[in-house]
Amino acid sequence: MQKRTYLTILPDNRTVALRAAGKLANGENALEYDRSQKLWFAKDGADLERIKEWLPENTVAGNTVTVGTDLSPQEEFAKVLEDADFVLNDLPLMDGKLHRVPTKEDSDGKQSGVYRGYLDGRPAGWYQNHRASEGKVNWTSTGSFTWDPNDAIRQKALQAQKRWDRERKELADFDRMGKNLTRQWEKMPAPGDDHRYLLRKGVPATDGVRQDKYGNLVIPLSNTHGNIRSLQYIDPDGKKNLKKDAEKSGNFFVVGGALVPGMPVLYAEGYATAASLNMATGLPVVMTVDAGNMVTVSQKLKETHPSVPHIILGEDDFTRKDNKGLLKAEEAARNIGGVYVIPAFTDSERAQAFAETASFSDFNDIHASRGLDAVRDQLAPVLDPLIPGWRDSFVQETLSMSDSDKTTIVEEDIYREYLAETQNDALKASPVPEVTLTQSVIEQPVPEATPAQPVIEQPVPEATPAQPAVEQPVPEATPAEPVVEQPMPEATTAQPADELTAPENGFAFTFGRLPGDVSPDTEAPTVARIDLDELLQGLTSRQDGNTWVYALEGKDAFRDYGDRIVMASPEASENDRMILAALLSARANNRGAIEVTGSPEFITKTLTLIADHNIEVHLKSPEQRAQFEALMASRNEQKVPDNGMTMTQPEQAPVSDVTPSPSPAAQNAPAQPTAAPSAVPDAAETQKPAQPMSVIERETLRAGLTGTLMDAGPAPYQFNEKNTPSYYVTMRTKQGAKTYWGVELEQALIDSGKQPGDLVKLQFKGKTAVTVNVPVKNEDGVVTGFMPHETHRNQWNITPAVNNQLLTDNPDKVAPAQLAAYDGNAFWQIQAQVMQQANLTLATPAAQGHSLLYTGPDGKGQPAPEQAPANTPVPVQSKAAGSLVMQAFDADGQVLAHLVKGHGDYLQGVVRHENELRHVLGRLCTTSDGNRFLALNTVRDDGSLHAIGHASPVNKLKGAEVNYDTFAFQLTGKDAPKFAVPLVSPEKIPPALHSKLGFTQAYTPPKAEEAAPQPRQQAKPAMQHQPM
């Protein structure tokens, strides 16, 4: 860094100063402008004698002017710091020195807040909450201060000079410290893989990691030139420290060797996370010490590696109010034009994190909980297009923790929500080593059973005297669009007396990571299956402490403890439907291997239910596997031809992956008996039904299927011209190409805004109520409004599968399904009333022929989609619409804002923006932390909306009383001022509307009004403009 001298050159004497300074020996100008400091400075080698009158020490102060009569600078700065979660015991010290204070998230005496304040010239300063994501924030007083332009620029130049000289000294000190640390690091030995921290994190020590004499891991942090600038120390318990007085910003460590030319650059926060990602991908991973430093490091490496993709693999600090990991990952990706991915956790993992029984925030946590394959699954959507076949070199693996170490359940995440393997594929699958998890058996008293007590209670079709002994299931109808299946009529059947045993009142399942076996496709001759789809539709869940309680038809069925499932009550243990729900929950959550614990009679009953309903699970216990095989062998010996077809069928050609549910027409058609193989009709005469989805496939589809959208469009069902028109969606999933049918898929695709090639998540929600906006037309056919109409449809959801990927092409784009609609005709009708009541001359078009006005989740205006999304109803019309809510005027009597109540959660009217009065639609929105604000959009005659700012209710003022009757408006634009807009007659506003506006307390009349001795001396109405 070269020497420079800052000067006090004002705009009116810039030309004179440049002419006086002249040029350097190399022909360059002697003076240069520092845009960051907004000051001129003399370069190294400039003749200071020629510009001595602009040296700070020679600048003479002129006249001073006092501006403002509000809070003192210390009080104003204190309010700003408190809003940033600083904990202050007194007013901040404005002495130009660095001060550290605790924040609301600090404990054990930590001080993560730092600030520096100045009273020279115009009071200013800066602050930073190291536990927040916003970084360093500059502050300038807007309250009372004394202003002297000459003295202000003198102070500014002096501070800039001190800062530059300090940075030069720090750089020299950093260079010297870096050389010393390099010598120390070179003498340290490499650590062993038995280091306690490495064992706990499940990662090895990569090349470059050292261990000091105190047992700490030592991570060298280098700059882009490869020079070590600092060291990070990690003790065996995981506590991390950086070398004091060493350079931190912009330095990093690459886990897994040097960056590979032409390959993507991956970034991670912390050594363990970077090591897990290196193990999962085989690629070098750039490690930064924290989320804030990732922003700086990624910018530096983008400059040295501009032509390769940059992928930020951030953390999800979802348990913290300020999700710094997510926000900084997004910021880093935005700055370099890259993408970011954060880990996706299951509901159980998130619950454990909130309960503080386990830590889940980064990819190392997923590695430790579910293994490297789970990490790879989450990275696949980003890496697959960049490095085809990158996973081929990795062997599919399972968790290999010992029983005593394993405490959490392996659950699926959004990248593993693929269809279950078909029955034949699962039977042919290669065996995978099992994982046994710690189990817990809850013993409960066994009630006595009478000989007449039925053992199996399940819905079956009503039997007639002529019905054969062997249950003949109704053949599957021709699949078309999914519908909600209706439950069968219930009946009771009893087993022979020699099979009747006392039911077990309590049992538990324990789970492993092994993919489930598929039970043989056989069933007991005299047992009818329970409708599993109908059963699952009635299953609900709620969280109770660290466990999840599942209820069936309003009654508690079982509890999920993470590593086991336990029936909720003795009655639940006797209920076949609840036992089946527990089994299906275990299998649907991809737990694979299970073990049943309880009495021998109960185990036999559970195994019988597995066999009866072909539940796709794998039994961990060898004894239970042998018992199950014996049960199936016994059944195979007694097996008789089923529905006229023998169980031994000739090998058939593979069936297409078209797997819809039956259409209503097909479902209502009478069931026809299935012919024997010798009597199969010609395919040209009878349409061959598609391969039906298994229960697990259907449940997985309801949970959500992830894949790449390949194609979609209208076509005859199954592409057969003889079938009725339908709509198809084809996805490429882990199991291959899958095609789904349903007329409602077209609207779902429209609502998603997704295109072929996008990674999406397809979810079938069943038949649900939806609301559509029906245009209301007059006799001439002109639209005069919209009326919400509720109907029922099969609902599909298509959403982005990687919702944490930065959309650099259009970060403000909103999927149609996320839009909110407002009737454009109703808007202009109310606007005409506003113009008349407020005596304004702003032109308004006729209130007919307009379309809907759309806003996103943040309230900002959005362009209308090509096709109107479903289930986006317009607000119900309010009788109070048009009543004045708030208004304000400037010093010249011009309208600043005039807003009336609209329909629903909307206000509308006019706001002065960029010195021009504009039509405005405001939508009341809520931030992630529950605070309300009013998003403001201008509305043009063509129906387009443009965001111009926001307004927030004033619920707190430092050193002043709040009446809960004022909004603070902040509009966009250069130097746009903040102004206050009070409510009109706040005492008359209904409490519900007052609360909906975002005020935390009811309106409080000003005390000055009560103390006024004479009525005519009372304060003016609140509608008068009040400065902030």
N, C-alpha and C positions, 0 to 999 in steps of 0.2 A: 504493500500500500504506500503510495507516494504521499508526500506532505502536501497539504492544502490549507489555505487560510480563508476562512469565511468572512464575508464583508456585509456591510449594512446598506446595500444599494436598493433604493426604492424604485418603483416603476418610472417615476417622473425624472430620475437622474441616471437611468440606465445607459442611455446613449453617451452621455458625458463620461461616465466611468469607463465604458468600453474603449472610447477614444483615448482616454488618458492612460489606460493600462498598456495599450499597444499589443505587440506580438512577441512570442518567444523566439529563441534562436532558430528553432526548427520551422518557423513560419506559422505556428498555431496561435490562436488567440490566447492571451494571457489569462483571460477570465472564462469561466464555464458555469453553467447554471445547474444546480443540484435539484432535480425535480422532487426527490423524496423529501428534502428539507425546505424546498421553495426558497432557496437562497443562492446568491452568487458567491463564488469562491475564486481565489487566485491560485493558479497552478504552481507546482514546484518549479522554481526558477524565475517566477515573476518578480519584477522590480516593485517592492512594496512601497518604496518612497514615492512613486508616481501616483499611488492610490491611497495614500495615508489618510486622507480625509474620510475614507469609507471604512477604515479599520474600526472595530467596535469600541476600542478605548478612546477614539477621537470623536465619536458620535455624541452630539449635544442633544439632550432631551429638550423637547418643545413644550407646547401647551398640553395640559391634561384635561380629559373630559370624563365625568362620571356617568356611566350608563346603567340603567336598571335599578330597581328598588326591591328586588325579591330576596331570596335567601342569601346568606353569606356563602362564599365559595366553599368553606369547610362543610357547611350543612348540605349544600348541593352535592358535593363530592361524596359525602357520607351516604346520601340517599342512593346514589348510583352504585356505590360499593355494596350496600345492603341488598339492592335488587340483584346483584351478582352473587348472592349467598355468602358475602363476607360477614364475619361476626366481629363487630366493633364494640369495644367497651367505652369508647369516647370518640370525639370527632377526629378525623384523620389528620395526621401531621403533614402540613404543606411546606416542608423545609427543603425539598429537592432531593431528599435521601430515600433510599430503598427501605420499605417497611414490610415485614411479613406478619400476617395475622391468620387465625384459623378460619375455615369455612364451615358451613353447616354439615358437610359430609366428613369433616375431619374428626378424628378421635385419637386418644392416647397422646395428646399434646402436639399433634402434627399441625403445621401451618402451611397450607397449600395456596393461600392467597397472598399476593404481593402487589404493592402499589407504590407510586411515586407521584408527588404533587408539588406544584410550583405556584407561588403567589406573585412572581415577578411579572409585571405587565398584565396581560390578560390571564387570569388563573386557568391553569390547565394541568394535565397529568396523564397517567395511564395506569392500567391495572390488568391483572391476569389471575384467573382462577385455574390453577393447574389441574383441578378435577373436572373442569368443564371443557367443552370442545371448541369454544370460540377463539381461544388464543389471546394474544395481547390486544387490549382495547384502548384506544386513545380517547381522552376526554377533554373537553373545553367548556368552561363555565358559560352559561347563558344568563346568569343572574347579575348581581351588582358587581361592577368592576370599574377600575380607573384606566382610561385608555390614553396612551401617548404613543403615536405611531413610531417616532424615532426611538424612544426607549424600548418599545416592544421589539422592534427588529434588532436592536442592539442585544437585548437579552436572548433573542432567538439565535443570533449569530454566535454569541458566547457559548450557549448550550450546544449548538451544533459543533463548534470547535472542540469543546470538551469531549463530546461523543466520538468524534473522528480520532482525536488523539488517544482516547481510551481504547478504541477498536484497534488502532495500530499497535498499541502496547500489548493488548490481549493477543493479537495475532502472533507477535514475537514470543510472548509467553507460551502460547499453544504450541508453537514450533519447538521450543525448548522442552516443554513437557512431553510432547509426542516422541521425541528422540529418547528421552529417559525411559518412557514406558515401553518403547520398542526393545530397548536393551533388557529391561526386566522380563518382558514376555518371552524373549528368546531363551532365557535361562530356565524357564519353568518347564516341568515335565508334563507330558500328556496325561489326562486322568484315565482311570480304569472305568469300565462299564458298570462296575459295582458301586459307583458313586450314588449316594442315597437320593439325590435329586433326579439323576438320570433314571434310576430304577422306578421312582414314583411316577415319573412322566412317561416311562416306557420308550425312551429314545436313547440312541448311542451318543458318544462324544465324537463329533465330526472333526476332520482335519482342521487344525488351527486353534482348537479349544485347549486351554492349559489348566493346570491346577496349582494354586499357590501353597505355601507351607501351612496355611491355616485350614486347608481342605476345601477352599472355595473354588468353584469353577471360574475361569477367567476367559472372557470373550473379548477378542481384540476388535475395536471399532475403527475402521479406516475411511478415508475420503476417496473420491473418485480417482485419485492418482495412486492409490494403493498404499498410502502412508498411514501408519497407525497414529491416531489422534487421541484415543482414550481407551480405557479398559472397563468392562462391566464385570462385577463380582457377584456370583450367586452362591450363597452358602447352602449346606445340605438340606436345610429346611425350606429353601426357596426364596429367602429374602435377597433382594437385589440392590446393589449400590453401584454408582458410577464413581470413577476416580475424581476426587475433588480438584477443582481448578483446571480440569482438562476440558477440551472442546467436545461438546455433545452434538450440537446441531449439524445435520447434514452428513453424519458418519454412520456406518453400517457394517455388518458382517455377512458374508455369503456362506450359507450352510450348504455343503455338498460340492465344494469346488468353485472354480471360476465360472462366470456367466458364459453360456455357449452362444457364439455368434449365430444369428438367424433364428434363435429359439425365443419363446416368450419369456419375459422377465416377471417372476413371481415375487410378491412382497408379503411379509408376515410380521406380526408384532410379537417379539419375544423369541428366545432360543427354542424352547420346547415346541411351540407351534410351528416354527420354521423347520425344525427337524422332522416333525410328523409329516409335514407337507412334502419335504424332500423324500422321505421314505415312501410316501404314497404315489408320488409322480416320477421319481427318478431325476427330477430337474433341480438345478441349483435354486435356492430360495434366498432372497435378500431379507435379512433380519434387521429390523429397527428396534430401538429400545422402548419406544412407546408410540401411540397412535399419532401424536402431534408431530414427531420426527419423521413419520412415514410420508407426510406431505412434502417436507423439504427434500428427503432422500429421493423420492420418486421423481421430483422435478429435475434434480441433478442427473439422475440416470437416464431420464428421457432425453436430455441434451446429448449424452454420450451414446445412447442407443435409440435413435429416433425412428428407425424403420421396423422395429419389432413390436408385437403386442405387449402391453403392460397390464398385468392383472393384479389388483389389490385384493388380498385375501385377509379381510378385516376380522374384527371381533364384534360380537353382538352383546353389548353390556345392557341387556334388556331389564335387569333388576335395578338399574340405576335411573334416577330421574333424568339425567343428561346422558344419553347413550353415546358417549364419546367415541367408542370404537366404530360404531356405525357411521356417525357423522364425519369423522375424519377419513374413513375409508371412502365415503362418497366424495368428500372434498378432494382427496388425492386423485381419484379417478377422473373427476371433472377437470382438474387442472392440467392433466397430461393427456386427456382424450382417451383414457383407457376404460376398463370395466372393473367393477368390484364385486366380490362375492363374500357373503357372510355365512357362517354355519347355520343350518336349520336344525332346530332341536324339537324333540317330541314334546307332547303335553306333559308327560311324566317327568322328563328332564327339566322342563321349565318350572314345574311345580316344586321339584327338589331344590332348584336354584333359589326360588322365592322363599322356600322354607329354610334355606341356608343349611341344608343337610348334604349338599354336594355343590360343586362349582361347575357351571356350564356357561362358557362364553366364547371359546375358541375351538379351532379344529383339533388341537391336542386333546381337548375334552371328549370330542367325538371319537378320536383314535382310542383313548383309554376306555370309553364306554362301549363302543360298537365295533372297533377294529378299523384297519386301514381301508378295507373295501367300502365301508360306509363313507370314509373321506373321499375315496375315488368316485363314488357315485355322485357326490355333491359337486365335484369338480368336472365331471364328465360333460355336462352341457356347455361348458366354456372351452374345455381342452379338446373335445372330440372334433370340432370343425378346424382347429388350428393344427393338431397333431394326430391325424388319423392313425388308429391302431396303437395309441400310446399305452394302452392297458395290456396289450398282448403279452408283454414280457413278465407280467405279474401273475402269480398263481392265485386263483380264487381261494381266499382263506377264511377261516372262522376264528372267533375269539378263543384264545387258549389260556385264559386265566384259570387258576386253580379254584376249587370250590370255596375255599376259605377266603379268597380274595374277591370273589365275585359277589357283588351286593346289588347291582342294578339290572334291570331287565333290558334286553335288546329289543328296541322298537323301531318301526319303520319311520322314515322321514319323507319329505316331499320328493326326493330324488329316487326313492325306492318303492314308490307306490305304483308298481307295475302289476299287470294281471298275473295271477297264480298260474303255475305250470298246469297243463292239462293232465288228466289222470294217467294216460299212457306215457307221457313224457316223464312224469314223476316216478312211475314204476321202473323206468329204464335208467333213471339218474344214478350216477355213481355214488357210493356211500361216502359220507363226509364224517370226519371225527366228531363225536358228540362232546358237548360241554355240559357238565353237571353243575347246577347252581345250588346254593344253600337253600334248603327247604325248611319249612316250618309247618308242623301238623297241629291243628287245633282240635283237640278232643272235645266232644260234646255228648251229653247224655242221649242214650238211644231209647226212644219211646217204644212201648210194646206194640206189636202188630197183631191184628186179628187175622185168622185164616181168610176172611172175606176181603181183606184190604187189598185193593189193586196195587200192583207194583208199577205199572206203566200207565200214566195218564197223559194222553196225547190226542189231538184232534184227528179223526179219521172220517172218511165218507160213511154216511149211514148205510148199514148193511141190510140186505133183503134176504129172505129165506133161500132164494135161489143163488145167492152169491157164492162162488167157490171159496174153498178154504184158503187158497193162495191169493194174496192181495194183488190186484192188477192195477198199477198206477195209470192214470190217464195219460195217453201219449201227448208229447209236446206238440202244440199247434205250430203252424208255420210262423216263424219269427218275423216280426215287422218292427213297429215302434214300441219302446218300453212303456209299460203301464204298471200301475200298482196292483199287485195281486191281492185278491180278497181271501180272507181266512176260510178254511174249510169248516163245515159244521163239526162240532165236537162230539165225541162218543168215548166210551170207556171200554177197554178190553183187559182181560185178566190172563195171566200166564197159568200154566198147570201148577197144581199144588206143590209138586216137588221142586219147583223153581222159586216158590214164594219164600222170601227171607225178610228179616227185619231190615229196613233201610237204614243206612248210615246217616247220622245227623250232621256230620261235618267232614269236609275233605279239602284237600289243597292240590293245586297243580304247581309243579316247578318246571322251569323252562330252560332250554338251551338254544343255541344259535343254529342248530342243524335244520336245513330246509325240510319241511314235512313230507313224510311218505304219504302215499295215497292208499287208503284202504281198498281192498278188492271190491269190485262193483257187484256185491251180492247183498242180500238182505234176508232177514228172517222171514220164513214163509208166511207167518201169521201176524206180522207186525206192519202197520201202516205208518208211513213217515209223517213226522210233523212238518208243516210248511215252514221251512227255515227262513225264507225271505220274509214272510209275515212276522215270524218271531223276532227277527232282527229289527224290523221297523218299529217294534214296540220297546226296544232297548234304549234306555237313557242313562246318563252318567252325571255325577257331580263330584266335586272334590271335598274331601273330609280330612283336613290335616295333610299328612304326607301320603294319603291313600286316595284311591278313586273308588267310589261306590256306584255300582251299576244296578239299575232297577228295571224290572220287566213288568209292564202293565201296572205301574204304580207301586210295586212292592220290591223291596231290596232283594236282589238276587245273589250278588257276590261282591267281594272287595278285591281290588287289584293293589297288591303291596309292592309291585315292581318286580320282585323275583319269584312271586307266587300269587296264585288266586285262591281265595278262601270263600266258601259259601257263607252267605250273610246270616243264616239262621237254620235251625233244624227243619223248619218247613221248606226252606229253599233247597236243602239237601235232599228232600223227598220229591221235589218237583222236577220232572224230566225236562220241561221246557227251560227252566233256569240252568240246569246242568248243561244242556245243549248250548245255551247262550254263553256260558263260561267257556266251553270248548271252542265255539266259533270265535269268541273274542281272542282267545289265545292264538288260534291259527291265523286270524285276519291280521293280527299285529306282528306276523312274521316271526313268531317265537320258535316255531319248528318243533323241537323235541319237548315232550311233557312227561311227567310222572304223576300218577294218581296215588294219593295217600289216604288211608282210611281203613275200615274193616274189610275183610275179604269179600263179604257180600256186597258192600258198596262198590268196591273195585270191579267186581263182576258186572254189576249193573251199569257202571259207567262204560266199560268196554263194550257191553251190549249196545248201548246207545251209539257209540262210535261206529260199530258195525252196521247198525240199523240205518244210519243216516250218512254213511260214507264220509265221515269227518276226516279231512286230510291232515293227520298228525302222525308223528313218529313217537313211539313209546321208548323212553330212555331205559327203563328197567328191563333187563333180560327176562326176568320172571314174567312180567306183564306182557312182553312181546310173545313169549311162549304160550301164555294163557290165551292171548288174542288169536294166535295162529291155530291153536287147538279149537277155538270157537269157530273160526272161519272154515277149518277143515270139516268140522261136524256139520256145518251148514251146507258146504258143497256136496257132502254125501247125500243130503236130503233134498238138494235142489231139483226142482221140476221145471219143465219148460215154462218160460215167462212170457205171457201175452202171445202164446202161440209160436214163440221163437226159441230155439234151443240156445243155451248159454254159449256153446262153442260156435263162433261165427267165422266165416272166411275173412281173410285179411282184406281190408277195404282201402281204397285210395284216400289220401288225406283230405279232410274236409276244409273248405275255405274258412278263414278266420273271421267270418261275418258272424257276430254274436249278439244279435238284438233280443229283446223280449218280445213276446207275442203281441200282435196288434189287437185292438179291441174286437175287430170283426172276427179275426181268427180265434180269439179266446172264447167268444160267445158261440162259436160253431159247435155242433154236437160232436162228441168224441167218437171216432171211428176205430174199430179194432184193427190191430196191426197184422198184416198177413205174414205167413211163413215165407222163408227165403224163396221157395219154389214158386210162390204166387206174387212176387214183387212186381207191381205194374211198371210199365215202360216210363222212363224218365221224361219222355216227351209228353206223356199224358198227365203225369202228376208231378208237381214241383217238389223237388227234394228239399226238406227242411234243413236250415243251417244247423251247424253243430251247436247245441244249447250251451249256455254258459253254466259253469258249475256255481255252487253257492259261494265259494270263495272268490271266483271271478266277479260275480255280481257284487259281492260285498266290497271287493277291491275297487270296482268301478264307482261304487257309491262313495268310497273314501277318496278316490281321485287317482287317475291313471296319467302318468307322465310320459311324454314322448314328443317327437318332432312331427308337426303337422305337415303331411305330405300332399294331400289333395282333399278337396271338398266340393260338393255341388249337388244339384238336383239330378235325379235319375230314377228309373223304375226300381223298385225294391229288388235287391240282389242283382241289379243290372239285367233283369229278365223282363222283356217287353210285355209279357203277359201279366206282370204284377202291377200293382197300383203305384202311382208316383210317390216318391219319398225323397229324402235328402241323406247324403252319406258324408262321413268324415273318415279319412284314412290317416293313421298315425304310424310312425315307426317307433316301436318300443323295444325294450330289451329282449322280448320274445319274438320280435319280427314285426311285420306289417299287420296291423289290426284295422278292420273297417267296422264302423258302427252306423246304424240307420235310425232315423227318426226325423219327422218333419220339423220338430222343434229345434233340431241341431242348427238349422239355418239361422234362426234368430239368435241362438247362443253364440254363433260365430260372428254375427254382426255386432252383438253387444261387446264381444271381446276385443274387436279391432285387430285381431291377429290375422296373419297371412301365411300361406304355405312357406315352409322353411323355418317358422318360429317354433321355439320350444314351448309347449303348452301343457296344461293340466286339464284333463277332461273328467268331469264329475257328473254323475246322474243323481238327481235329487228326488226323483219320483214325481208323483202328481201333486202340485202345490198351487196355491192361489197366487195369481199375478194380476197386476193392475195395468191396463193399457189406456192411453189417452185417445178418446174418440172425438174426431172433429165435429163441431156443431156448425151447420151451414144454414143460411137464410134461404128465402125462396129463390134467389138468383144463383144459389150454389156457392156463395162466397163464405169462407170460414169466418165465423164470428167468435169462436171460442173453442175450448176443449173441455170434455167431460170425462173424468176418470171412470173406468168401467172394470169391475172385478170379474175375473173368469178363472177357470182351472185348466192347467196345462201340465203335460209332462215337462219337467224343467231339467235342462242340461246347463252346466256351467263350464265355460272355457276361459281359463285364466292363464296369465304368464306363469311358466314353471319357475323361471329365475326372476322373481319379482325384486330381487336385490341387485340386479344388473343395471348399470347406469346406461340410460338411453341417451347417448351423446348426440344423436341426430335431432332429437326433439324432447328435451327433458320435461317439458310442460305438457306433453301429450297425455290425455286421459282416455281410458277405455270407455266406450259408450255405456257399458253397464254401470259405471261409476258416476255418470252424469246426473244432475238434478235439473228438472224442467220447470219453466214458468211460462204461463200463457202470455204470448206477445200481445194479443188483442186486449186482455185485461190490463196489461201494463199501460198501453197507450190510452185506454179509457180513463184510468186513474190519473195519468199525466195531464189529460185535458182538464180534469177537475182541479188539479194542482195549479195549472196556469191561470184558471179563472179565479180561484180562491186567493192566490198570492198576488194577483194582478201582474203577472209576468207575461212577456211577449214572445217567449221562446216557441218556435213553431212545433206543432205536433201533427203527425199524420192521422188519417182516419183510423178508428179502432176496429178494423176488420181486414181480413185477408192476410193476417200476419201468422207466422209460424211460431214454434216454441223457442224460448230463450234458454240456453243451456249454460250451467256453471259446473265446475269441477268440485271435488271434495274440499278444496281450500277456498271455495267461493269465487275463484277467478273465472271470468267468462271463457267459454269454449265454443269453437265453431260447431254448427249443427252437423251431426253425422249424416252420412248418405242415406241411411235408413233409421227411422226413429227406434231407439232401444225399447224393449219391453220392460215392464215393472218400474217405470220411471214416471209416476203419476204427477200431474200438476197439483199444486196446493188447493185444498178446498176453499172456495170463495168465502171471505169473511165479511160480515155485515159492517164491521168497524173499518174496513179498508177505506183509505182516503182521509182518515182523521189525522190531524197534525200531531207529530211526535216530538220533533226537535227543529230548531232553526237558529240561525246566527247571522249577524250583519257585521261588516267591517266599519272602520272609523268614518267612511264617507257615506254610510247608509246602504251600501250595496249588499245584496244577498250573498252570503258565503255558503250557506247550506239551508235547505228547506226540505225536510223528509217527512213523509206521511207513512202510515201503516199500509203495507201491502197485504197480499194473501199469504197465509202460512208464515214461515220464518223469514219474511222479506220486508224491507223498507224500500221506498222509492220516492223520487222527487228530483230536485236539482242540486248540484254542487258546483261551486266556482273552481275550475281547474285550469291552471295556466292562464289566469285572468279572463276566462271565458266561462259563461254559465252553460252547463251541460245536463242533459237528461241522465239520471243515474238510477241503477237498480242495485240495492244493497242486500246481501244475504248474510244472516246471522250464522256464524260457524263457531266451532269449538276446537281449541288446540288440543294437543296430546295430553297436556297437563290439566285440562278441564276449564281453561279460561275462554271466555266468549269474546268474539270480535265481529265487527261488521265489515265484510269484504265489499268494496265499492267498484262498480263497473259502469262506464258510460254506455249508453244504448243509442245506436244510430238508427236512422230511418229504415235501413235495410235489415235490421234485426241483429247486426253484429255487436258483440260485447267486447269491451277493452278495459282491463283492470287499471285503475288509477290510484289505488291506495287502500287504506283501511282505517277504521276507527275503533277505539276501545273504550269501554266504560271506565271512568275514573273512580277507583275504589280506595286509593291510598295516596296521600300527599305528605311529604316530609315537612313537619312543623306547621301543618295547616289542617283545619277541620274539613272533612269531606261530607257533602250533603247527599251523595249518591244521586245526582241529577245532571251529570255532565259527561259528554263524550269527548275524547281527544282525537282529533283528525290528523292523519299524516298522509299526504298525497305524494305521488311520484313527481319527478321532475327536478331539475337543478335548483338548489336553494329553496325547495318548497317548504314553506313554514309549517309549523305545527300550530293548530288553532283549536279552540274549545267551542263546542256546540252544546248549549244546555237544553234540557228537556223543557217542553212547554207544558205548564200546569202539571208538574210531576205528581202533585198530590191527587190528581184525578186519574192518573194512569192505573189500570187494574194491577194488583200485586203480581198476578201471573205474568203479565206482559213485562212489568218492571224487572222481575227476576229473569225472564227469558232474554232481556236485553243484556244481561251479564252482571248486573249489580249484585254484590254479595250481601247487602243489607237493604232494608226498606228505606224509602226516602225520608231524610231528616230535615225539617224546616230550619233555615238559618236562625241561630240564636239572636242575631242582631234585630230581627223582626220582633221578637218577644220583648227585647229591652228597649225598643224605641218608645219615647214618651208620647209622641203624636203620630197618628196614622199617616199624615202626609209626609212625614220625614222617614218613612220606611224605605228600605232598599227597593230598587227597581225590580221588575219581574225577572225571573231567571233566564228569560229568553234573550236578555241583553248580552252582547259579546263580552266574555270574560277572558283576559289574557292568561295563558298557561304560566 
